[in-house]
């Protein structure tokens, strides 16, 4: 069974540069998390999967990146 990993960041603005920076930060965090779990994957590999956006109950916008890839080993 594959383990899922994810990282998310709040987005403070509708400015495309702010959104891109949040996606970039979440992607870097996810890459680092995967590396700590022995899964070598590039930033580009994660970026190709895209991201999702959602809003929480307080109206904060979030971006999330996910990895449902193979486990270490």
Biopython code that builds the backbone (N, CA, C, O; Angstrom):
import numpy as np
from Bio.PDB.StructureBuilder import StructureBuilder

atoms = [
    (1, "UNK", "N", (0.837, -1.186, 0.000)),
    (1, "UNK", "CA", (0.000, 0.000, 0.000)),
    (1, "UNK", "C", (0.877, 1.243, 0.000)),
    (1, "UNK", "O", (1.838, 1.324, 0.764)),
    (2, "UNK", "N", (0.558, 2.197, -0.839)),
    (2, "UNK", "CA", (1.312, 3.426, -0.919)),
    (2, "UNK", "C", (0.837, 4.411, 0.137)),
    (2, "UNK", "O", (-0.358, 4.506, 0.417)),
    (3, "UNK", "N", (1.764, 5.133, 0.711)),
    (3, "UNK", "CA", (1.437, 6.153, 1.688)),
    (3, "UNK", "C", (1.313, 7.491, 0.974)),
    (3, "UNK", "O", (2.091, 7.792, 0.068)),
    (4, "UNK", "N", (0.347, 8.283, 1.376)),
    (4, "UNK", "CA", (0.157, 9.619, 0.801)),
    (4, "UNK", "C", (0.876, 10.654, 1.657)),
    (4, "UNK", "O", (0.916, 10.555, 2.883)),
    (5, "UNK", "N", (1.427, 11.625, 0.998)),
    (5, "UNK", "CA", (2.084, 12.742, 1.661)),
    (5, "UNK", "C", (1.510, 14.029, 1.070)),
    (5, "UNK", "O", (1.133, 14.067, -0.101)),
    (6, "UNK", "N", (1.446, 15.076, 1.884)),
    (6, "UNK", "CA", (0.955, 16.354, 1.365)),
    (6, "UNK", "C", (1.577, 17.504, 2.142)),
    (6, "UNK", "O", (2.111, 17.321, 3.236)),
    (7, "UNK", "N", (1.500, 18.674, 1.563)),
    (7, "UNK", "CA", (1.931, 19.908, 2.210)),
    (7, "UNK", "C", (1.010, 21.011, 1.725)),
    (7, "UNK", "O", (0.573, 21.004, 0.575)),
    (8, "UNK", "N", (0.719, 21.953, 2.596)),
    (8, "UNK", "CA", (-0.172, 23.050, 2.213)),
    (8, "UNK", "C", (0.342, 24.372, 2.768)),
    (8, "UNK", "O", (1.126, 24.410, 3.717)),
    (9, "UNK", "N", (-0.114, 25.437, 2.160)),
    (9, "UNK", "CA", (0.255, 26.785, 2.567)),
    (9, "UNK", "C", (-0.962, 27.694, 2.416)),
    (9, "UNK", "O", (-1.740, 27.546, 1.473)),
    (10, "UNK", "N", (-1.125, 28.643, 3.357)),
    (10, "UNK", "CA", (-2.193, 29.633, 3.190)),
    (10, "UNK", "C", (-1.801, 30.632, 2.110)),
    (10, "UNK", "O", (-0.617, 30.877, 1.880)),
    (11, "UNK", "N", (-2.790, 31.201, 1.460)),
    (11, "UNK", "CA", (-2.565, 32.193, 0.411)),
    (11, "UNK", "C", (-3.228, 33.485, 0.863)),
    (11, "UNK", "O", (-4.433, 33.518, 1.109)),
    (12, "UNK", "N", (-2.437, 34.550, 0.972)),
    (12, "UNK", "CA", (-2.937, 35.806, 1.535)),
    (12, "UNK", "C", (-3.529, 36.752, 0.498)),
    (12, "UNK", "O", (-4.046, 37.808, 0.861)),
    (13, "UNK", "N", (-3.467, 36.401, -0.772)),
    (13, "UNK", "CA", (-3.879, 37.340, -1.814)),
    (13, "UNK", "C", (-4.274, 36.581, -3.077)),
    (13, "UNK", "O", (-3.896, 35.424, -3.259)),
    (14, "UNK", "N", (-5.030, 37.237, -3.940)),
    (14, "UNK", "CA", (-5.355, 36.667, -5.243)),
    (14, "UNK", "C", (-4.275, 36.967, -6.286)),
    (14, "UNK", "O", (-4.400, 36.572, -7.445)),
    (15, "UNK", "N", (-3.236, 37.652, -5.878)),
    (15, "UNK", "CA", (-2.133, 37.985, -6.768)),
    (15, "UNK", "C", (-1.474, 36.689, -7.250)),
    (15, "UNK", "O", (-1.081, 35.861, -6.427)),
    (16, "UNK", "N", (-1.348, 36.500, -8.556)),
    (16, "UNK", "CA", (-0.744, 35.270, -9.087)),
    (16, "UNK", "C", (0.657, 34.987, -8.549)),
    (16, "UNK", "O", (1.027, 33.825, -8.383)),
    (17, "UNK", "N", (1.433, 36.022, -8.277)),
    (17, "UNK", "CA", (2.782, 35.818, -7.738)),
    (17, "UNK", "C", (2.731, 35.273, -6.319)),
    (17, "UNK", "O", (3.565, 34.449, -5.944)),
    (18, "UNK", "N", (1.758, 35.724, -5.522)),
    (18, "UNK", "CA", (1.596, 35.240, -4.152)),
    (18, "UNK", "C", (1.146, 33.775, -4.171)),
    (18, "UNK", "O", (1.628, 32.962, -3.382)),
    (19, "UNK", "N", (0.236, 33.453, -5.061)),
    (19, "UNK", "CA", (-0.239, 32.073, -5.194)),
    (19, "UNK", "C", (0.918, 31.174, -5.623)),
    (19, "UNK", "O", (1.109, 30.098, -5.056)),
    (20, "UNK", "N", (1.682, 31.602, -6.608)),
    (20, "UNK", "CA", (2.818, 30.815, -7.089)),
    (20, "UNK", "C", (3.852, 30.594, -5.986)),
    (20, "UNK", "O", (4.422, 29.509, -5.875)),
    (21, "UNK", "N", (4.091, 31.618, -5.173)),
    (21, "UNK", "CA", (5.051, 31.482, -4.070)),
    (21, "UNK", "C", (4.550, 30.474, -3.034)),
    (21, "UNK", "O", (5.343, 29.708, -2.486)),
    (22, "UNK", "N", (3.256, 30.466, -2.762)),
    (22, "UNK", "CA", (2.682, 29.508, -1.811)),
    (22, "UNK", "C", (2.788, 28.087, -2.356)),
    (22, "UNK", "O", (3.120, 27.161, -1.617)),
    (23, "UNK", "N", (2.510, 27.915, -3.631)),
    (23, "UNK", "CA", (2.624, 26.591, -4.260)),
    (23, "UNK", "C", (4.080, 26.126, -4.237)),
    (23, "UNK", "O", (4.362, 24.964, -3.946)),
    (24, "UNK", "N", (4.992, 27.033, -4.541)),
    (24, "UNK", "CA", (6.420, 26.707, -4.526)),
    (24, "UNK", "C", (6.864, 26.265, -3.122)),
    (24, "UNK", "O", (7.581, 25.276, -2.975)),
    (25, "UNK", "N", (6.428, 27.011, -2.092)),
    (25, "UNK", "CA", (6.805, 26.682, -0.716)),
    (25, "UNK", "C", (6.241, 25.325, -0.299)),
    (25, "UNK", "O", (6.935, 24.538, 0.344)),
    (26, "UNK", "N", (4.993, 25.048, -0.659)),
    (26, "UNK", "CA", (4.392, 23.755, -0.330)),
    (26, "UNK", "C", (5.104, 22.623, -1.066)),
    (26, "UNK", "O", (5.314, 21.550, -0.501)),
    (27, "UNK", "N", (5.473, 22.859, -2.318)),
    (27, "UNK", "CA", (6.177, 21.846, -3.105)),
    (27, "UNK", "C", (7.546, 21.550, -2.503)),
    (27, "UNK", "O", (7.956, 20.391, -2.430)),
    (28, "UNK", "N", (8.253, 22.591, -2.075)),
    (28, "UNK", "CA", (9.565, 22.393, -1.447)),
    (28, "UNK", "C", (9.430, 21.626, -0.140)),
    (28, "UNK", "O", (10.236, 20.741, 0.150)),
    (29, "UNK", "N", (8.403, 21.967, 0.658)),
    (29, "UNK", "CA", (8.183, 21.251, 1.916)),
    (29, "UNK", "C", (7.886, 19.774, 1.651)),
    (29, "UNK", "O", (8.414, 18.902, 2.341)),
    (30, "UNK", "N", (7.050, 19.494, 0.663)),
    (30, "UNK", "CA", (6.713, 18.111, 0.342)),
    (30, "UNK", "C", (7.940, 17.350, -0.143)),
    (30, "UNK", "O", (8.155, 16.204, 0.252)),
    (31, "UNK", "N", (8.740, 17.973, -0.988)),
    (31, "UNK", "CA", (9.972, 17.318, -1.464)),
    (31, "UNK", "C", (10.886, 16.973, -0.283)),
    (31, "UNK", "O", (11.455, 15.883, -0.230)),
    (32, "UNK", "N", (11.023, 17.915, 0.668)),
    (32, "UNK", "CA", (11.868, 17.676, 1.840)),
    (32, "UNK", "C", (11.295, 16.569, 2.727)),
    (32, "UNK", "O", (12.045, 15.747, 3.254)),
    (33, "UNK", "N", (9.990, 16.542, 2.892)),
    (33, "UNK", "CA", (9.341, 15.487, 3.681)),
    (33, "UNK", "C", (9.574, 14.126, 3.043)),
    (33, "UNK", "O", (9.909, 13.160, 3.729)),
    (34, "UNK", "N", (9.396, 14.054, 1.741)),
    (34, "UNK", "CA", (9.621, 12.791, 1.038)),
    (34, "UNK", "C", (11.071, 12.333, 1.189)),
    (34, "UNK", "O", (11.337, 11.150, 1.400)),
    (35, "UNK", "N", (11.992, 13.267, 1.081)),
    (35, "UNK", "CA", (13.406, 12.927, 1.209)),
    (35, "UNK", "C", (13.704, 12.357, 2.598)),
    (35, "UNK", "O", (14.463, 11.397, 2.733)),
    (36, "UNK", "N", (13.096, 12.962, 3.638)),
    (36, "UNK", "CA", (13.297, 12.451, 4.996)),
    (36, "UNK", "C", (12.747, 11.030, 5.155)),
    (36, "UNK", "O", (13.196, 10.281, 6.023)),
    (37, "UNK", "N", (11.784, 10.666, 4.324)),
    (37, "UNK", "CA", (11.217, 9.321, 4.364)),
    (37, "UNK", "C", (11.888, 8.387, 3.359)),
    (37, "UNK", "O", (11.393, 7.288, 3.108)),
    (38, "UNK", "N", (13.003, 8.814, 2.788)),
    (38, "UNK", "CA", (13.770, 7.960, 1.884)),
    (38, "UNK", "C", (13.237, 7.897, 0.468)),
    (38, "UNK", "O", (13.587, 6.991, -0.288)),
    (39, "UNK", "N", (12.389, 8.855, 0.099)),
    (39, "UNK", "CA", (11.819, 8.877, -1.247)),
    (39, "UNK", "C", (12.459, 10.034, -2.009)),
    (39, "UNK", "O", (12.239, 11.201, -1.687)),
    (40, "UNK", "N", (13.246, 9.698, -3.012)),
    (40, "UNK", "CA", (13.910, 10.719, -3.815)),
    (40, "UNK", "C", (13.010, 11.114, -4.980)),
    (40, "UNK", "O", (12.704, 10.294, -5.845)),
    (41, "UNK", "N", (12.598, 12.355, -4.995)),
    (41, "UNK", "CA", (11.755, 12.872, -6.067)),
    (41, "UNK", "C", (12.154, 14.328, -6.293)),
    (41, "UNK", "O", (12.490, 15.038, -5.346)),
    (42, "UNK", "N", (12.117, 14.759, -7.517)),
    (42, "UNK", "CA", (12.539, 16.130, -7.810)),
    (42, "UNK", "C", (11.391, 17.118, -7.618)),
    (42, "UNK", "O", (10.219, 16.743, -7.618)),
    (43, "UNK", "N", (11.750, 18.365, -7.457)),
    (43, "UNK", "CA", (10.772, 19.447, -7.385)),
    (43, "UNK", "C", (9.891, 19.409, -8.627)),
    (43, "UNK", "O", (8.674, 19.575, -8.541)),
    (44, "UNK", "N", (10.506, 19.193, -9.770)),
    (44, "UNK", "CA", (9.789, 19.183, -11.039)),
    (44, "UNK", "C", (8.770, 18.045, -11.114)),
    (44, "UNK", "O", (7.671, 18.222, -11.640)),
    (45, "UNK", "N", (9.143, 16.870, -10.583)),
    (45, "UNK", "CA", (8.210, 15.740, -10.576)),
    (45, "UNK", "C", (6.950, 16.074, -9.780)),
    (45, "UNK", "O", (5.837, 15.766, -10.206)),
    (46, "UNK", "N", (7.133, 16.701, -8.635)),
    (46, "UNK", "CA", (5.992, 17.080, -7.807)),
    (46, "UNK", "C", (5.194, 18.179, -8.499)),
    (46, "UNK", "O", (3.964, 18.146, -8.516)),
    (47, "UNK", "N", (5.896, 19.148, -9.066)),
    (47, "UNK", "CA", (5.221, 20.272, -9.726)),
    (47, "UNK", "C", (4.349, 19.797, -10.890)),
    (47, "UNK", "O", (3.291, 20.373, -11.145)),
    (48, "UNK", "N", (4.780, 18.760, -11.590)),
    (48, "UNK", "CA", (4.002, 18.237, -12.713)),
    (48, "UNK", "C", (2.641, 17.685, -12.271)),
    (48, "UNK", "O", (1.713, 17.601, -13.075)),
    (49, "UNK", "N", (2.526, 17.312, -11.003)),
    (49, "UNK", "CA", (1.269, 16.784, -10.490)),
    (49, "UNK", "C", (0.240, 17.888, -10.237)),
    (49, "UNK", "O", (-0.949, 17.612, -10.078)),
    (50, "UNK", "N", (0.702, 19.125, -10.201)),
    (50, "UNK", "CA", (-0.209, 20.243, -9.976)),
    (50, "UNK", "C", (-0.513, 20.436, -8.503)),
    (50, "UNK", "O", (0.140, 19.857, -7.636)),
    (51, "UNK", "N", (-1.514, 21.257, -8.237)),
    (51, "UNK", "CA", (-1.903, 21.550, -6.859)),
    (51, "UNK", "C", (-3.416, 21.723, -6.796)),
    (51, "UNK", "O", (-4.083, 21.857, -7.822)),
    (52, "UNK", "N", (-3.941, 21.716, -5.583)),
    (52, "UNK", "CA", (-5.363, 21.988, -5.395)),
    (52, "UNK", "C", (-5.500, 23.215, -4.502)),
    (52, "UNK", "O", (-4.576, 23.585, -3.778)),
    (53, "UNK", "N", (-6.662, 23.827, -4.571)),
    (53, "UNK", "CA", (-6.944, 25.005, -3.747)),
    (53, "UNK", "C", (-8.251, 24.783, -3.000)),
    (53, "UNK", "O", (-9.186, 24.167, -3.513)),
    (54, "UNK", "N", (-8.294, 25.297, -1.781)),
    (54, "UNK", "CA", (-9.510, 25.196, -0.980)),
    (54, "UNK", "C", (-9.571, 26.385, -0.027)),
    (54, "UNK", "O", (-8.600, 27.124, 0.133)),
    (55, "UNK", "N", (-10.718, 26.550, 0.595)),
    (55, "UNK", "CA", (-10.928, 27.604, 1.578)),
    (55, "UNK", "C", (-11.395, 26.956, 2.868)),
    (55, "UNK", "O", (-12.225, 26.047, 2.849)),
    (56, "UNK", "N", (-10.861, 27.424, 3.988)),
    (56, "UNK", "CA", (-11.295, 26.867, 5.263)),
    (56, "UNK", "C", (-12.514, 27.632, 5.797)),
    (56, "UNK", "O", (-13.021, 28.543, 5.143)),
    (57, "UNK", "N", (-12.970, 27.254, 6.979)),
    (57, "UNK", "CA", (-14.175, 27.850, 7.561)),
    (57, "UNK", "C", (-14.037, 29.341, 7.857)),
    (57, "UNK", "O", (-15.038, 30.053, 7.942)),
    (58, "UNK", "N", (-12.806, 29.814, 8.013)),
    (58, "UNK", "CA", (-12.583, 31.238, 8.266)),
    (58, "UNK", "C", (-12.389, 32.033, 6.979)),
    (58, "UNK", "O", (-12.168, 33.243, 7.021)),
    (59, "UNK", "N", (-12.472, 31.361, 5.842)),
    (59, "UNK", "CA", (-12.329, 32.034, 4.558)),
    (59, "UNK", "C", (-10.902, 32.141, 4.056)),
    (59, "UNK", "O", (-10.643, 32.830, 3.069)),
    (60, "UNK", "N", (-9.975, 31.470, 4.719)),
    (60, "UNK", "CA", (-8.588, 31.480, 4.280)),
    (60, "UNK", "C", (-8.419, 30.526, 3.105)),
    (60, "UNK", "O", (-8.873, 29.382, 3.141)),
    (61, "UNK", "N", (-7.768, 31.012, 2.083)),
    (61, "UNK", "CA", (-7.482, 30.206, 0.904)),
    (61, "UNK", "C", (-6.204, 29.412, 1.144)),
    (61, "UNK", "O", (-5.232, 29.943, 1.681)),
    (62, "UNK", "N", (-6.203, 28.139, 0.747)),
    (62, "UNK", "CA", (-5.056, 27.262, 0.913)),
    (62, "UNK", "C", (-4.711, 26.608, -0.420)),
    (62, "UNK", "O", (-5.595, 26.323, -1.228)),
    (63, "UNK", "N", (-3.417, 26.373, -0.644)),
    (63, "UNK", "CA", (-2.963, 25.546, -1.761)),
    (63, "UNK", "C", (-2.364, 24.278, -1.157)),
    (63, "UNK", "O", (-1.758, 24.315, -0.086)),
    (64, "UNK", "N", (-2.538, 23.161, -1.852)),
    (64, "UNK", "CA", (-2.025, 21.890, -1.357)),
    (64, "UNK", "C", (-1.422, 21.097, -2.506)),
    (64, "UNK", "O", (-1.955, 21.062, -3.615)),
    (65, "UNK", "N", (-0.292, 20.460, -2.207)),
    (65, "UNK", "CA", (0.329, 19.536, -3.153)),
    (65, "UNK", "C", (0.362, 18.165, -2.491)),
    (65, "UNK", "O", (0.547, 18.055, -1.279)),
    (66, "UNK", "N", (0.182, 17.129, -3.292)),
    (66, "UNK", "CA", (0.110, 15.774, -2.745)),
    (66, "UNK", "C", (0.992, 14.815, -3.533)),
    (66, "UNK", "O", (1.257, 15.015, -4.719)),
    (67, "UNK", "N", (1.437, 13.769, -2.847)),
    (67, "UNK", "CA", (2.235, 12.707, -3.465)),
    (67, "UNK", "C", (1.657, 11.374, -3.015)),
    (67, "UNK", "O", (1.626, 11.077, -1.821)),
    (68, "UNK", "N", (1.207, 10.586, -3.956)),
    (68, "UNK", "CA", (0.713, 9.242, -3.673)),
    (68, "UNK", "C", (1.619, 8.222, -4.327)),
    (68, "UNK", "O", (1.161, 7.227, -4.888)),
    (69, "UNK", "N", (2.894, 8.482, -4.245)),
    (69, "UNK", "CA", (3.862, 7.630, -4.933)),
    (69, "UNK", "C", (4.262, 6.437, -4.110)),
    (69, "UNK", "O", (3.643, 6.109, -3.097)),
    (70, "UNK", "N", (5.313, 5.797, -4.570)),
    (70, "UNK", "CA", (5.820, 4.600, -3.917)),
    (70, "UNK", "C", (6.478, 4.956, -2.598)),
    (70, "UNK", "O", (6.955, 6.074, -2.403)),
    (71, "UNK", "N", (6.493, 3.988, -1.699)),
    (71, "UNK", "CA", (7.165, 4.183, -0.413)),
    (71, "UNK", "C", (8.657, 3.929, -0.599)),
    (71, "UNK", "O", (9.107, 3.408, -1.620)),
    (72, "UNK", "N", (9.398, 4.318, 0.425)),
    (72, "UNK", "CA", (10.838, 4.113, 0.393)),
    (72, "UNK", "C", (11.159, 2.627, 0.343)),
    (72, "UNK", "O", (10.395, 1.786, 0.817)),
    (73, "UNK", "N", (12.316, 2.329, -0.248)),
    (73, "UNK", "CA", (12.751, 0.937, -0.218)),
    (73, "UNK", "C", (12.643, 0.243, -1.455)),
    (73, "UNK", "O", (12.985, -0.937, -1.533)),
]
sb = StructureBuilder()
sb.init_structure("model")
sb.init_model(0)
sb.init_chain("A")
sb.init_seg("    ")
for serial, (resi, resn, name, xyz) in enumerate(atoms, 1):
    if name == "N":
        sb.init_residue(resn, " ", resi, " ")
    sb.init_atom(name, np.array(xyz, "f"), 0.0, 1.0, " ", f" {name:<3s}", serial, name[0])
structure = sb.get_structure()
